[in-house]
Amino acid sequence: MAKGLTFGVMCSGTVFQKWQAEAINLLIQNDHNLALLIIDGRALSQTQDGKPADPAHKYSFLWRAASKFLFNHKEKEKIEMEPGLLNVARRICTVTTQKHSEYFSDEDVNSIKSANLDFILRFGFNIIRGEILNTAKYGIWSFHHDDEEKYRGGPPGFWPIYTNDPVSAAMMQRLTEKLDSGIVLKKAWLKTLMHSYKANLDVLLLISSAWPADVANQICLKGYNPGPPSKTSAAIHKVPGNLKMFIFLLKLLKNRIVFYWRDLFRAERWNVGIINRSIQELAFTDPKVGFENILWMKERSSRNYFADPAGFIEENKVHILMEDYSYSKNKAHISEAVFDPLTSTFSVPLTSIETKEHLSYPFIFVFGENIYCLPESYRYGYIGLYKRNYSEGIFVEDHVLLDHIDAVDPTLINHNDKWWLFFTLRKYSNTHLYIYYADELEGKYKPHPANPVKMDVRSSRPAGLPFVFEDQLYRPAQDCSESYGRRVAINRIVKLTETEFEEELVKYLGPLMNCRYSKGFHTVFGLGRYTLIDAKRTKFNFFHFGRQTRHKFRKH
């Protein structure tokens, strides 16, 4: 990476919220130089009785009470950073207010310009306008912890729960003169945690702490290539009054009861099926026809389920590898069943890959004369490549593609003479998409400089084999916004190079209707004229109930 950038921070002093302190520390760890603290002079002054000049009593009683006793956000904990900032220059600024906007004096603007900053992080002040926006080379970077296309104003992370919106968002933008029309530098869409406002906002704050360093690193690698300003006409929200807070608290109570009910009493029961239609037909013609003619495997018992199908065709028969999960063992191995098109029957599944740890998502691909399997094995901390042993009819580990990584649902394709490895990581398994690439199948695999290349709970996590239709490459992904594995998103890959990645959502498939397995659908794997899928129902399971109960008692 080229020489780091020089940045300043707008703040109220040297005490920062935890996520803000993390953002500053990550920048410094990535060799970017903090050169100036731009301090709000109002924060240093107090009223005669020692209370802040902007008292909290202007908000509703229920909001104040809930904020004090219920919403103690971990990421908002105060951290004193003075010891690490002793050598950082400081400028105490005053502002004038005009129609809710704040303007810096010419003297302050000129002083900040003289610091030759590349960018400024805004962790202080309010709505700022004027020449201050042009004092740094790449502008002033600010955060909005909501989807600006739906919710302007605040409180952050609150209104998605209030409006039953399954998706919450956060963004980092370069401020412009026009309110809520900043240039989006980073944006993420996450599942709304309906049962906990505290947790919902904490996650939004936490993920955004890495973005200043990510964007600064990208500028050093590729230069500054901003997109167009955001356009939104969403309503501006304010801190809720007592009535809305009362409704909100009732929603939280109801959502928490539903959350624990589902978590304890509704275990997932996945199953694998096959459709006599190609993935191209299912994705780009009326899907209702194909999804009405699914041949399902026979469920083994209430203790087990099958999921994550992948496969290959050999001697006109479809070999299906799948996750074979045991509730009693809380562990899965990879099993193989054979589907015979002449009789429309499945053979009894037999173990194909088994280790001491959990295995799932056995991604299959053919290269040369070999058939390979890339199972998910994040508990081992590496991505292992298995090769088919034809004489014994099993897969044997052949090569480690990536080590020291807890990858989820690894998916490997050969495109434009390079190997591209897609996966998410365990921490943000449903939202953060990563890409590694190599010239040869065995590697060495390099991280894409834009990692994570995408942060979207609706269309990031891999969901099966990418495919080509009309010379365009498409990538199936999971939509986990309403629930885990709710349906499959079909994304068209627009750009895939060593420095760029872009894809666009084309459509969603599922969930399946008028079907026993209508609660979720999260894998599609095309095999010529056939498509393998999985889908789920929910049911009480004693082993699941016992394990979840023990887990919750240990947490508390």
C-alpha positions as CSV (number, residue, x, y, z in Angstrom):
1,M,0.0,0.0,0.0
2,A,1.2,3.5,-0.8
3,K,2.0,6.1,1.9
4,G,-0.9,6.6,4.3
5,L,-3.2,9.5,4.4
6,T,-3.3,12.4,6.9
7,F,-6.6,13.0,8.6
8,G,-8.3,15.1,11.2
9,V,-11.2,14.4,13.6
10,M,-14.1,16.7,14.5
11,C,-14.9,16.0,18.1
12,S,-15.9,17.4,21.5
13,G,-12.6,16.6,23.2
14,T,-10.5,13.5,23.8
15,V,-13.3,11.3,25.1
16,F,-14.9,9.2,22.3
17,Q,-17.5,6.5,22.1
18,K,-16.0,3.0,21.8
19,W,-16.8,2.5,18.1
20,Q,-15.3,6.0,17.3
21,A,-12.1,5.2,19.2
22,E,-11.9,1.9,17.3
23,A,-12.2,3.8,14.0
24,I,-9.4,6.1,14.9
25,N,-7.2,3.3,16.2
26,L,-7.7,1.2,13.0
27,L,-6.7,4.2,10.9
28,I,-3.5,4.7,12.9
29,Q,-2.8,0.9,12.8
30,N,-3.1,1.1,9.0
31,D,-0.3,3.8,8.9
32,H,-2.6,6.8,8.4
33,N,-1.6,9.9,10.4
34,L,-3.9,11.7,12.8
35,A,-2.7,15.3,12.5
36,L,-5.5,17.5,13.9
37,L,-8.3,17.5,16.5
38,I,-11.0,20.0,15.5
39,I,-12.7,20.5,18.9
40,D,-16.1,22.1,19.4
41,G,-15.6,25.0,21.8
42,R,-19.2,24.7,23.0
43,A,-18.4,21.3,24.5
44,L,-15.8,22.8,26.8
45,S,-18.2,25.3,28.3
46,Q,-21.1,24.5,30.7
47,T,-23.9,26.3,32.3
48,Q,-23.6,27.8,35.7
49,D,-25.1,24.8,37.4
50,G,-22.6,22.5,35.7
51,K,-25.0,20.7,33.5
52,P,-24.5,20.5,29.7
53,A,-25.8,23.4,27.7
54,D,-28.1,21.1,25.7
55,P,-30.1,19.4,28.4
56,A,-31.7,16.0,27.9
57,H,-35.0,17.0,29.5
58,K,-36.2,18.3,26.1
59,Y,-36.9,14.6,25.2
60,S,-39.9,12.6,26.3
61,F,-39.9,10.9,29.7
62,L,-40.1,7.4,28.3
63,W,-37.2,8.0,26.0
64,R,-35.1,9.3,28.8
65,A,-36.0,6.5,31.1
66,A,-35.4,3.8,28.5
67,S,-32.1,5.4,27.5
68,K,-30.9,5.3,31.1
69,F,-32.1,1.9,32.1
70,L,-32.6,-0.2,29.0
71,F,-30.5,1.2,26.1
72,N,-27.0,1.0,27.6
73,H,-25.2,0.6,24.3
74,K,-21.9,-1.2,24.5
75,E,-20.5,0.7,21.5
76,K,-21.4,4.0,23.1
77,E,-19.2,3.5,26.2
78,K,-16.9,6.4,26.8
79,I,-13.2,6.0,26.2
80,E,-10.6,8.6,27.2
81,M,-8.0,8.8,24.4
82,E,-5.9,11.7,25.8
83,P,-2.8,9.6,26.5
84,G,-2.5,8.5,22.9
85,L,-3.3,12.0,21.5
86,L,-0.7,14.1,23.4
87,N,1.2,14.9,20.2
88,V,-1.8,15.7,18.0
89,A,-2.4,19.4,17.2
90,R,-5.7,20.9,18.3
91,R,-7.9,23.6,17.0
92,I,-10.8,24.8,19.2
93,C,-13.5,26.2,17.0
94,T,-16.6,28.2,17.4
95,V,-19.5,28.1,14.9
96,T,-22.4,30.3,14.0
97,T,-25.9,28.8,13.5
98,Q,-28.2,29.7,10.7
99,K,-31.4,27.8,10.1
100,H,-30.2,24.7,11.9
101,S,-26.8,24.7,10.0
102,E,-23.4,25.5,11.5
103,Y,-20.8,27.6,9.8
104,F,-17.1,27.9,10.8
105,S,-15.3,31.2,10.9
106,D,-12.9,32.1,8.2
107,E,-10.1,32.0,10.7
108,D,-10.9,28.5,11.7
109,V,-11.3,27.4,8.1
110,N,-7.9,28.8,7.0
111,S,-6.2,27.2,10.0
112,I,-7.7,23.8,9.2
113,K,-6.8,24.2,5.5
114,S,-3.2,24.8,6.5
115,A,-3.0,21.4,8.1
116,N,-3.1,19.9,4.5
117,L,-5.5,17.1,5.6
118,D,-6.6,14.3,3.2
119,F,-9.9,13.8,5.0
120,I,-11.7,14.7,8.2
121,L,-13.9,12.3,10.4
122,R,-16.9,14.0,11.9
123,F,-17.4,12.8,15.4
124,G,-18.6,16.2,16.6
125,F,-20.7,19.3,15.7
126,N,-24.1,19.0,14.0
127,I,-25.2,20.0,10.4
128,I,-22.2,21.7,9.0
129,R,-22.1,23.8,5.8
130,G,-19.9,26.3,4.1
131,E,-16.2,26.4,3.2
132,I,-15.4,23.9,6.0
133,L,-16.5,21.2,3.7
134,N,-13.6,21.9,1.3
135,T,-10.8,22.1,3.9
136,A,-9.6,18.5,3.3
137,K,-8.6,16.9,0.0
138,Y,-11.2,14.1,0.1
139,G,-13.7,16.0,2.2
140,I,-15.4,15.4,5.6
141,W,-16.6,11.9,6.3
142,S,-19.7,11.4,8.4
143,F,-21.9,8.5,9.5
144,H,-25.6,7.8,9.3
145,H,-26.7,4.6,11.2
146,D,-29.9,4.0,9.2
147,D,-30.9,3.6,5.6
148,E,-31.0,7.2,4.4
149,E,-33.4,6.2,1.6
150,K,-36.0,5.3,4.3
151,Y,-35.1,7.1,7.6
152,R,-33.5,10.5,7.9
153,G,-33.0,12.0,11.3
154,G,-32.9,9.7,14.3
155,P,-32.6,8.0,16.7
156,P,-30.2,5.7,14.8
157,G,-31.4,2.1,14.4
158,F,-34.7,2.8,16.1
159,W,-37.2,3.2,13.3
160,P,-36.6,-0.1,11.5
161,I,-37.8,-1.9,14.7
162,Y,-40.7,0.5,15.1
163,T,-41.9,0.0,11.5
164,N,-41.2,-3.8,11.4
165,D,-38.6,-3.3,8.7
166,P,-36.5,-6.5,8.4
167,V,-33.4,-4.6,7.2
168,S,-31.4,-2.0,9.0
169,A,-28.6,0.0,7.3
170,A,-25.6,2.2,8.0
171,M,-23.5,4.3,5.7
172,M,-20.4,6.5,5.7
173,Q,-20.6,9.5,3.4
174,R,-18.7,12.5,2.2
175,L,-20.7,15.6,3.3
176,T,-22.0,18.1,0.7
177,E,-23.8,21.4,1.0
178,K,-27.1,19.6,0.5
179,L,-28.5,17.9,3.6
180,D,-28.8,14.0,3.3
181,S,-27.2,14.2,-0.2
182,G,-23.7,13.2,0.7
183,I,-21.5,11.0,-1.5
184,V,-21.8,7.4,-0.2
185,L,-18.4,5.9,0.6
186,K,-19.5,2.7,2.3
187,K,-22.9,1.2,3.0
188,A,-24.2,-2.0,4.7
189,W,-27.6,-3.6,5.0
190,L,-28.0,-5.9,8.0
191,K,-30.8,-7.9,9.5
192,T,-32.8,-5.8,12.0
193,L,-32.6,-7.3,15.5
194,M,-36.3,-6.8,16.3
195,H,-36.0,-8.0,19.9
196,S,-33.3,-5.6,21.0
197,Y,-32.8,-2.0,20.2
198,K,-29.5,-2.1,22.1
199,A,-28.1,-4.9,20.0
200,N,-29.5,-3.5,16.8
201,L,-27.7,-0.2,17.1
202,D,-24.5,-1.8,18.6
203,V,-24.0,-3.9,15.5
204,L,-24.5,-0.9,13.2
205,L,-22.0,1.1,15.1
206,L,-19.5,-1.7,15.4
207,I,-19.3,-2.6,11.7
208,S,-19.0,1.0,10.6
209,S,-15.9,1.5,12.8
210,A,-13.8,-0.3,10.2
211,W,-14.9,1.8,7.3
212,P,-12.6,4.9,7.5
213,A,-9.6,2.6,7.4
214,D,-11.1,0.6,4.5
215,V,-11.8,3.7,2.4
216,A,-8.5,5.3,3.2
217,N,-6.7,2.1,2.2
218,Q,-8.6,2.0,-1.0
219,I,-7.7,5.5,-1.9
220,C,-4.0,4.7,-1.3
221,L,-4.3,1.6,-3.6
222,K,-6.6,2.8,-6.4
223,G,-7.1,6.6,-5.9
224,Y,-10.3,8.4,-5.1
225,N,-13.2,7.3,-7.3
226,P,-16.4,8.7,-5.6
227,G,-19.9,7.8,-6.8
228,P,-22.8,10.2,-7.2
229,P,-24.5,11.9,-4.3
230,S,-27.2,10.0,-2.4
231,K,-30.8,11.0,-3.4
232,T,-33.5,10.6,-0.8
233,S,-36.9,12.1,-0.1
234,A,-37.5,10.1,3.0
235,A,-39.3,11.7,6.0
236,I,-37.1,13.2,8.7
237,H,-37.7,11.4,12.0
238,K,-37.1,12.8,15.5
239,V,-36.8,11.3,19.0
240,P,-40.1,9.7,19.7
241,G,-42.6,11.1,22.1
242,N,-44.2,9.2,25.0
243,L,-47.0,7.5,22.9
244,K,-44.6,6.2,20.3
245,M,-42.2,5.1,22.9
246,F,-44.9,3.2,24.7
247,I,-45.8,1.5,21.4
248,F,-42.1,0.8,20.8
249,L,-41.6,-0.8,24.2
250,L,-44.6,-3.1,23.6
251,K,-43.2,-4.1,20.3
252,L,-39.9,-4.9,21.9
253,L,-41.6,-7.1,24.5
254,K,-43.7,-8.9,21.9
255,N,-40.6,-9.4,19.6
256,R,-38.5,-10.8,22.4
257,I,-41.2,-13.4,23.3
258,V,-41.4,-14.4,19.6
259,F,-37.6,-14.5,19.4
260,Y,-37.2,-16.8,22.4
261,W,-40.1,-19.0,21.3
262,R,-38.6,-19.6,17.8
263,D,-35.1,-20.0,19.2
264,L,-36.1,-22.6,21.8
265,F,-39.1,-24.4,20.3
266,R,-38.7,-24.2,16.5
267,A,-35.8,-26.2,15.1
268,E,-35.0,-26.2,11.4
269,R,-35.7,-29.3,9.4
270,W,-34.1,-29.0,6.0
271,N,-34.4,-31.4,3.1
272,V,-32.9,-31.8,-0.3
273,G,-34.8,-32.0,-3.6
274,I,-34.1,-32.2,-7.3
275,I,-36.0,-30.5,-10.2
276,N,-35.9,-31.6,-13.8
277,R,-35.2,-28.1,-15.1
278,S,-32.0,-26.1,-15.5
279,I,-31.1,-23.3,-13.2
280,Q,-31.3,-20.9,-16.2
281,E,-34.9,-21.9,-16.8
282,L,-35.8,-21.6,-13.1
283,A,-34.1,-18.2,-12.8
284,F,-35.3,-16.6,-16.0
285,T,-38.7,-18.2,-16.7
286,D,-41.8,-18.4,-14.5
287,P,-40.4,-20.2,-11.5
288,K,-43.8,-21.4,-10.3
289,V,-43.9,-24.2,-12.9
290,G,-40.5,-25.7,-12.0
291,F,-40.9,-25.3,-8.2
292,E,-44.2,-27.3,-8.3
293,N,-42.4,-30.4,-9.5
294,I,-39.8,-31.2,-6.9
295,L,-38.7,-34.7,-6.0
296,W,-37.7,-34.7,-2.3
297,M,-35.4,-37.1,-0.5
298,K,-37.0,-39.2,2.3
299,E,-36.4,-37.7,5.7
300,R,-34.3,-39.9,7.8
301,S,-35.5,-39.1,11.4
302,S,-36.3,-36.2,13.7
303,R,-32.7,-36.2,14.8
304,N,-31.2,-35.5,11.3
305,Y,-31.7,-33.4,8.3
306,F,-30.1,-32.9,4.8
307,A,-29.1,-29.5,3.4
308,D,-26.7,-27.7,1.1
309,P,-26.8,-30.0,-2.0
310,A,-24.2,-30.0,-4.7
311,G,-23.3,-32.7,-7.2
312,F,-22.0,-34.1,-10.4
313,I,-23.4,-36.4,-13.1
314,E,-21.8,-39.8,-13.7
315,E,-23.1,-42.5,-16.0
316,N,-26.4,-40.6,-16.4
317,K,-27.0,-40.5,-12.7
318,V,-26.9,-37.5,-10.4
319,H,-24.6,-37.8,-7.5
320,I,-25.7,-35.5,-4.7
321,L,-23.4,-34.5,-1.9
322,M,-25.0,-32.8,1.1
323,E,-24.7,-31.7,4.7
324,D,-25.9,-34.6,6.9
325,Y,-26.7,-32.9,10.2
326,S,-27.4,-34.7,13.5
327,Y,-29.2,-32.8,16.3
328,S,-28.1,-35.3,18.9
329,K,-24.4,-34.8,18.0
330,N,-24.7,-31.1,17.1
331,K,-22.5,-31.9,14.1
332,A,-22.6,-32.7,10.5
333,H,-20.7,-34.7,8.0
334,I,-20.9,-34.9,4.2
335,S,-23.1,-37.7,2.8
336,E,-23.6,-38.8,-0.8
337,A,-26.8,-40.1,-2.5
338,V,-27.4,-41.1,-6.1
339,F,-30.6,-40.0,-8.0
340,D,-31.6,-42.3,-10.8
341,P,-33.7,-40.4,-13.4
342,L,-35.1,-43.7,-14.9
343,T,-36.8,-44.6,-11.6
344,S,-37.0,-41.1,-10.0
345,T,-35.5,-42.6,-6.8
346,F,-32.7,-41.7,-4.4
347,S,-30.2,-44.2,-3.0
348,V,-29.6,-44.4,0.7
349,P,-27.1,-41.6,1.6
350,L,-23.7,-42.9,2.6
351,T,-20.9,-41.0,4.3
352,S,-18.5,-39.4,1.9
353,I,-16.4,-37.0,4.1
354,E,-16.3,-37.0,7.8
355,T,-14.0,-35.4,10.3
356,K,-14.1,-34.7,14.1
357,E,-15.5,-31.2,13.4
358,H,-18.7,-30.0,11.7
359,L,-18.7,-30.0,7.9
360,S,-21.3,-28.5,5.6
361,Y,-21.9,-26.9,2.2
362,P,-19.9,-29.4,0.1
363,F,-19.3,-27.2,-3.0
364,I,-18.6,-29.4,-6.1
365,F,-16.8,-28.5,-9.3
366,V,-15.2,-30.3,-12.1
367,F,-11.7,-29.3,-13.5
368,G,-9.9,-31.4,-16.0
369,E,-10.5,-35.0,-15.3
370,N,-11.0,-34.5,-11.6
371,I,-14.0,-33.8,-9.4
372,Y,-13.4,-31.6,-6.4
373,C,-15.3,-30.8,-3.3
374,L,-14.8,-27.6,-1.2
375,P,-16.7,-28.2,2.1
376,E,-17.3,-25.5,4.7
377,S,-14.9,-26.3,7.6
378,Y,-14.6,-23.0,9.5
379,R,-14.1,-24.8,12.8
380,Y,-10.8,-26.0,11.6
381,G,-9.8,-22.5,10.5
382,Y,-8.9,-23.3,6.9
383,I,-10.4,-24.0,3.5
384,G,-9.6,-27.5,2.4
385,L,-9.9,-28.8,-1.2
386,Y,-10.9,-32.5,-1.6
387,K,-10.5,-34.6,-4.7
388,R,-12.7,-37.6,-5.7
389,N,-11.1,-41.0,-5.3
390,Y,-12.8,-42.9,-8.1
391,S,-11.7,-46.4,-6.9
392,E,-13.2,-46.0,-3.5
393,G,-16.0,-43.5,-4.4
394,I,-15.1,-41.0,-1.7
395,F,-13.4,-37.6,-1.5
396,V,-9.9,-37.2,0.0
397,E,-8.3,-34.0,1.2
398,D,-5.8,-32.9,-1.4
399,H,-4.8,-29.3,-0.7
400,V,-5.3,-26.4,1.7
401,L,-6.3,-23.3,-0.3
402,L,-6.4,-20.8,2.6
403,D,-5.3,-21.2,6.2
404,H,-6.0,-19.3,9.4
405,I,-9.5,-18.2,8.2
406,D,-13.0,-19.1,9.4
407,A,-14.7,-19.1,6.0
408,V,-18.4,-19.9,5.6
409,D,-19.9,-21.4,2.4
410,P,-16.7,-21.2,0.2
411,T,-17.6,-21.1,-3.5
412,L,-14.9,-21.4,-6.2
413,I,-15.2,-20.6,-9.9
414,N,-12.8,-20.2,-12.8
415,H,-13.5,-17.0,-14.7
416,N,-11.4,-15.2,-17.2
417,D,-8.5,-17.5,-16.6
418,K,-8.4,-16.9,-12.9
419,W,-9.8,-18.7,-9.9
420,W,-12.2,-16.7,-7.7
421,L,-13.0,-17.8,-4.2
422,F,-16.1,-16.3,-2.6
423,F,-17.1,-16.7,1.0
424,T,-18.3,-14.9,4.2
425,L,-16.6,-15.0,7.5
426,R,-18.1,-16.5,10.7
427,K,-18.5,-13.2,12.5
428,Y,-20.7,-11.6,9.8
429,S,-21.6,-14.8,8.0
430,N,-24.8,-13.5,6.5
431,T,-23.6,-10.0,5.4
432,H,-19.9,-9.6,4.6
433,L,-18.8,-11.1,1.2
434,Y,-15.1,-11.7,0.7
435,I,-13.2,-12.6,-2.5
436,Y,-9.8,-14.2,-2.9
437,Y,-8.2,-15.0,-6.3
438,A,-5.3,-17.0,-7.8
439,D,-3.8,-17.9,-11.2
440,E,-3.8,-21.6,-10.4
441,L,-6.3,-23.8,-8.6
442,E,-3.9,-24.6,-5.8
443,G,-3.1,-21.0,-5.2
444,K,-1.5,-18.8,-3.9
445,Y,-4.8,-17.0,-3.2
446,K,-4.7,-13.3,-2.6
447,P,-7.3,-11.1,-0.9
448,H,-9.3,-8.7,-3.1
449,P,-8.3,-5.2,-2.1
450,A,-11.9,-4.2,-1.7
451,N,-12.7,-6.8,0.9
452,P,-15.4,-7.1,2.1
453,V,-16.6,-6.4,-1.4
454,K,-20.2,-6.3,-0.3
455,M,-22.2,-6.0,3.0
456,D,-25.8,-6.9,2.4
457,V,-27.8,-9.4,4.4
458,R,-30.2,-9.7,1.4
459,S,-27.7,-10.9,-1.2
460,S,-24.1,-11.6,0.0
461,R,-23.7,-15.1,1.5
462,P,-23.1,-17.8,-1.3
463,A,-26.0,-20.1,-2.1
464,G,-24.7,-22.5,-4.7
465,L,-22.9,-22.7,-8.0
466,P,-22.6,-19.5,-10.1
467,F,-23.9,-20.0,-13.7
468,V,-23.8,-18.4,-17.1
469,F,-26.9,-17.2,-19.0
470,E,-26.7,-15.3,-22.3
471,D,-22.9,-14.7,-21.8
472,Q,-23.5,-13.1,-18.4
473,L,-22.2,-14.6,-15.1
474,Y,-24.7,-14.9,-12.2
475,R,-24.1,-15.7,-8.6
476,P,-26.8,-17.2,-6.3
477,A,-26.8,-15.8,-2.7
478,Q,-28.8,-16.1,0.4
479,D,-31.4,-13.5,1.5
480,C,-31.3,-13.8,5.3
481,S,-33.1,-10.5,6.1
482,E,-36.3,-11.9,7.5
483,S,-34.8,-15.2,8.7
484,Y,-31.8,-17.4,8.0
485,G,-31.9,-18.8,4.5
486,R,-35.3,-17.3,3.7
487,R,-34.9,-17.2,-0.1
488,V,-32.2,-17.1,-2.8
489,A,-31.1,-13.9,-4.6
490,I,-29.8,-14.1,-8.1
491,N,-27.1,-11.5,-8.7
492,R,-25.5,-10.6,-12.1
493,I,-21.8,-10.0,-11.8
494,V,-21.0,-6.7,-13.6
495,K,-17.3,-6.4,-12.7
496,L,-14.9,-9.0,-11.4
497,T,-11.2,-8.1,-11.6
498,E,-8.2,-8.0,-9.3
499,T,-9.2,-4.5,-8.2
500,E,-13.0,-4.2,-8.8
501,F,-16.1,-6.1,-8.0
502,E,-19.7,-5.1,-8.7
503,E,-22.9,-7.1,-9.0
504,E,-26.5,-6.2,-9.2
505,L,-29.6,-8.0,-7.9
506,V,-31.7,-9.4,-10.7
507,K,-34.5,-11.3,-8.8
508,Y,-35.3,-13.5,-5.8
509,L,-36.3,-17.1,-5.9
510,G,-38.5,-18.5,-3.2
511,P,-39.5,-19.1,-0.5
512,L,-41.4,-22.2,-1.8
513,M,-45.2,-21.9,-1.7
514,N,-47.8,-24.6,-1.3
515,C,-45.1,-26.9,0.0
516,R,-44.2,-28.7,3.2
517,Y,-40.9,-26.9,3.2
518,S,-42.1,-23.3,3.0
519,K,-40.0,-21.7,5.8
520,G,-36.8,-21.2,3.9
521,F,-34.8,-22.0,0.8
522,H,-31.1,-21.3,0.6
523,T,-29.3,-23.4,-2.0
524,V,-29.6,-23.8,-5.8
525,F,-27.0,-25.9,-7.7
526,G,-27.4,-26.3,-11.5
527,L,-26.4,-29.5,-13.1
528,G,-27.2,-29.3,-16.8
529,R,-30.9,-30.2,-17.1
530,Y,-31.3,-30.6,-13.4
531,T,-31.2,-28.2,-10.4
532,L,-30.6,-29.3,-6.8
533,I,-32.2,-27.3,-4.1
534,D,-32.9,-27.4,-0.3
535,A,-35.7,-26.0,1.8
536,K,-36.9,-26.1,5.4
537,R,-39.8,-26.4,7.7
538,T,-39.6,-25.9,11.5
539,K,-40.5,-28.3,14.3
540,F,-39.9,-28.8,17.9
541,N,-36.7,-30.9,18.6
542,F,-35.7,-32.0,22.1
543,F,-32.0,-31.9,21.4
544,H,-32.2,-28.4,20.0
545,F,-34.3,-27.2,22.9
546,G,-31.9,-28.6,25.5
547,R,-28.8,-27.1,23.8
548,Q,-30.3,-23.7,23.3
549,T,-31.5,-23.6,26.9
550,R,-28.1,-24.5,28.3
551,H,-26.5,-21.9,26.0
552,K,-28.8,-19.1,27.3
553,F,-28.2,-20.0,30.9
554,R,-24.4,-19.9,30.3
555,K,-24.7,-16.5,28.7
556,H,-26.5,-15.1,31.7
